[in-house]
């Protein structure tokens, strides 16, 4: 079983109003020191497994000089040697306003082969309400350049944006569909505590009534699936749609419970049922020069009960569902013996069904209330 690697680049030109990730602006010197610390962390970490996916996320990785990205990817290649498989999927997240043709060329030349573009909406007023720094025209200009270097592109959209209507959401989705990327992600906006959006649109927010209501958000959710299916996109996870064989290999590792190694501040890892996370303090991370024993602040050893629970919860996000055969092979336990009462409960309610492969998967109705089903496996 191959592993994945996540590289966290916590820098942005401007932090979006809804974002609760560890990110922000910083000086050129700080960015350079951070990259050097990340290189040291990679070099100091034992990775005794083949790797076939790398995801460079943030923050906005495209907001820093592309040579720094190349430096980290090159470090991985040297570190892993033959364990870095030749057909690896290497993805970088980008903001349309911070991509240059020179950067795209450097990404391509260093072996990055998948671009994820954070569009979020095709409506400029909606982009402004989110605090995005780009316009739809900026996105189109960047997308057209990106297609010269990459044939595997993901576009992110958000539903449930303040003042968004069903018509404006359809307009965004159709414009993205017309571009025919290999992958489209559509996430429902979550109002996170500690963000400016929470103050504006949270339960006590002055503008909370500006958000589309639950019925409209659900209508957007169902329209997405129906419309994208007509364009040849397969919905393979709750929020993700792909052309044939273009699913995100890296994200599948999270949902299938495979090993992954995270590098950078606040990056999480799961290796052989041990979960750990790096400090989220930028100065602390840089001062430690990437020394693993100094920056890893949490560690949790998952027992077999934890692993079985996570297998069910994460696996049910996938449209293919969870496999009793794989469950048995992993845990030497029959899924029906372990969770039979829960499975039967939701089969009878029409929230679960059995697939042609014998898996248990959420129905369309079950996907609508997925959280309440998944929490039964905690």
N, C-alpha and C positions, 0 to 999 in steps of 0.2 A: 504494500500500500504506500503510495507516494505522499509526500508532505507538501505543504504550501508555505510561502514566506510573505509576511506583511511588513512593509516599510512605511513608517509614519513620518510624513513631512508636515510639521505643524504650523507652516507659515502661510499667510494670506495677504493680499493687498488690502482687503477689508473684510472683517468678519460679518457674515450674513446675520440678519436679525433673528433668525429661527435656529441658528446653529448652536449646539451644546457640546461640540467636539473640542478637544484640546487644540486650539489654534489661535493665531494672531499675527500681527505685524512684528518685524524685528529688523535689526541692523545687518548689514552685509557681513560684519565680523562675527556676529552671533550665528548667522546661518552657516558660515564656513566652519566655525568651531563645532556646531551641531553635527554637520556632515562628517567631520573627522571623528567625533565621538561615536557616531553610528558605525563607521567603518571599523573602529576599534571593537565595538560590541560584536559585530559580525565575526571578526577575526578571533574573538575570545570565546565564542560559543560553539559547543560541540553539536554538529548536525550530522548524525550518523544514519542518514536516510536519503533516498533519492528524492529530488525536488522537481516538480513539473509545473508549478505555478508561482508567480510572484505578483503581488498587488502593491502598487505604490500609491498610497492614499494620504489624506490630510484632513484639515488644511487644504492647501492648493499646491500640489507638487509643481505645477507648471508656472508658479509665481517665482521660483528661484532659478538661478542660472542653470541651463540644461547640462552643463559640464559636471555639476554636482550630482545630478541624477546618474549620469554615465559613470561617474566615479564609484558610486555605491553598487550599481549593477555589475561593473567590472570586478569589484571586490568580491561579490557573491560568486562570480564565475571562477575566480582564482581559489576562493575558499572551498568551493564544492567540487571543483574538477569534474570528473566523470559523473558525479552524483547530480549535477545540474543537467537534466535530460535535454537533448537537442530540440525536442518538439515542445519545450515548455511554453506555457502561456504567460506572457509578461505584460501586465496592464498598468497604465498610468492614468490617474484622474487629472482632468484639466478643466480650467475655466475658460470659456471662449474669449475673454478679454485678455488673457495672459499667454495665449499661444502665439508663437511666431513660426514662420516657415523654417528659420534656422533651428529652433528648438525641436520641431517635428523631425527634421533631418537627423539631428543628433540622436533623438530617441530611436529612430529607425536604425541608424547605424550601430547603436549600442545593443540592438537585439530586442528592444521593446516592440511587440507586435499587436498590441490591442490598446485602443484609446477609449477612455470613458469620459464623455463630455457632459458637464453639468449645465444643461439648458434650463430645466425646471418649468419654463413656460415660453410660449411664442408671443405672448401679449406683453408689450413693454410696461404697461401700467402694473401688471401683476409682478413682473420682475422687479420693478421699483419698490413695490410693497414688501417684497422679500428681502430687500437690501442687496440685491445682486448688482454687480458693477457692469454688466454687459447688457446690450440690447439684442433683439432677435437678429438684426442685421449683423451685429458683431459675431453672433453664433454662426450664421450662414457663411460669412466670410471665412471664419476659422474652419468650419466643417469642410468647405470646398477645398481648402488647402490640405487638410488632414487626409482627404481621400486620395491625394496624390502619393501619399506615403504609406497609408494603412488601408487594408480592406476589411479589418475587423474593428468595428466601432460600436460602442454603446452610447445611447443618449438617455439621460435621466430626465424624467418629468415629475412634477409634484401635483397632486390633486388636493382640493380643500384649501386653496390659497384664499386669503381675505379678498372679498368682493368677486371671487371667481364664480362664474355661472356655468350651467351645463353647456350652453352654447360656446362660451369662451374655452372651456376645457376640450370640447369636441374639435374646435378650431386648432388648438395646439396639437392634439393627438393626430389629427389628419395631416397637418403640415409635417410632423415628424414621420408619419407613415409614408408620405410622398417621397421622403429622402431615402427610404429603404435601407436603413442600417441593419446590421446583423443582429442587434440586440437592443431592446428597449426596456428600461426599468421605470415603473410608475409607482411612486410612493405616496401614501396619504400623509399629509402634513400632521406632524405631532407637535403639540405645544409643550415644550420642555421647561420645567422650572429653572430659574436662573438665567433665562434668556430675555432679551427685550420683548420678544413676542409674548412671553408669559405675562409680563406686565400689561401688555396691550390687549391680548386676546384670551388670557387665562380666565378662570372662573370669576375673578373679581375685576377683570380687565374692562376698561372703558369702552373698547371697541369689539367686545366678544361677539356681538350680534352681526359683525361684518363677515364672519366665517360662514361658508355654506353649511346648511343644516345636515343632520345625519342622513336624511333621506336622499338629498342631492349627492352627498359624498358616496353613498351606496350606489346611486344611479351611475355616477362616474366610474366606479369600480366595475360594474357589470358591463357598461358600454366598452370599457377598455378591452376586456376579454373578447367580447363579441366582434368588435371592429378589427382588432389586430389579428384575430383568427382568419378573417377574410383576406388578409394580406400575407398569409403564410407563416405567421408567428405562432410558435407553440408556447403556451403558458406552462412553464415547468416548475415554478415556485410562486408563492402568493403574489409577489410584486414584480416578477421577472418574466420576460417574453423573448424568445430567440428563434431565429431561423434554424433549420436543421443542422445539428451538430455544432451550434454556436453558443451553447450555454456557457455561462461563466464557470470555468473549471475551478477557479480559486474559491468562489463563493460556495460551490457545491461541497468543498471540503469542510466548511463550517457546518453546513446542514447535515452532512453525513458523519460528523464526529471524527474526521481524520485529523492527524497531527498538523499543527501549524506553528510556525515560529514568528514572533513579532519583534521588530527592532525599532527603537526610537522611544520618545516619551509616551507614556500611557499605553504603549503597545502590549497586547495580551498574547499569550502563547498557551497552547495545549499540547503537551508532549508526553506520550505514554501515560495518559490519565493523570498527569500533574499539570495544574493550571497555575500560571504565574503572570504577573503584570508589572510593568516598569513604572517607576516614579512618574508623576505628571508634573514635576517641578523642572522647568527648563534649565535653570542654573545648576541644580543638583545633578541633572543628567550630564551636562557639559563638563562640570567640575570632576565628575567621576571618570571622564574619558571613556565612557562605554563599558566600564568594568562591571560584568554581570552581577557579581556578589554585592555591589554597592547600590545598584539601581533597581533591583527586583524587590518590590515592597510587599507583595502578597504572594502567597503560595497555598494551593489547596490540592490535596491528594484525593482524587475521586475514587470512592469505593464502587463495587459492582452495582449497587443500587443506584448510585448517582449516574453511572454510565448508562444503565438501562433507561433511566428516566430521561436523560438528555437525548438518547437515541430516538425515543418516541416523540418528544416535544419538537426537536429540530427536524426530524424526518417527516413529520406531518405537515411541515411547511411546503414540502415537495408535492407536486401534483401526483407523482408516482406513488407517494406514500411510503410506508415502512414495510420491510420484507421480513416475514416470519423466518424464512430460511437464513437470511443474513443475521437476524437476531440470534438464532440458535447457534450459528457458527461463531459469533462473537462472544456470547455469554453462556453457552452450554445450558440454555434455558428455553423452554417453549414460550413464545410470546402469549399464546392463548392461556397457558397455565398461570403466567405472571399477571396478565392484564385482562383476562377473559371477561370479567364482570364489566369493566369499563368499555371494552370493545363492543360487547353485546348491547350494552345500554345505548351507545351511539349508533350502532347498526339499526337497532329498532326505532330510533328517533329519526333515521334518515340523514344523519349528519356524517356517518361513515359508510363506505361501501368497500367491497372487495374487488380488486382489479383483475384483469385477465391473467396477470402474472401471480395472482394469489396474495397481493399486498393489501394492506389496510390503508385507505386513503380518504381524505375528507371529500365529501360531495360539495357541489356548488353551495348548497345551503349550509353545510358545515364550515366552508371557508368563510362565510359571512360572520360566523361566531367562533372562529378558530381559537381565539384566546381562551374562551371558556372551556373548550374541549381539551386543549393542551394542558391547562392547569390541573386537570384530573390526574395527570401522570407525574406530578411533583411528589 
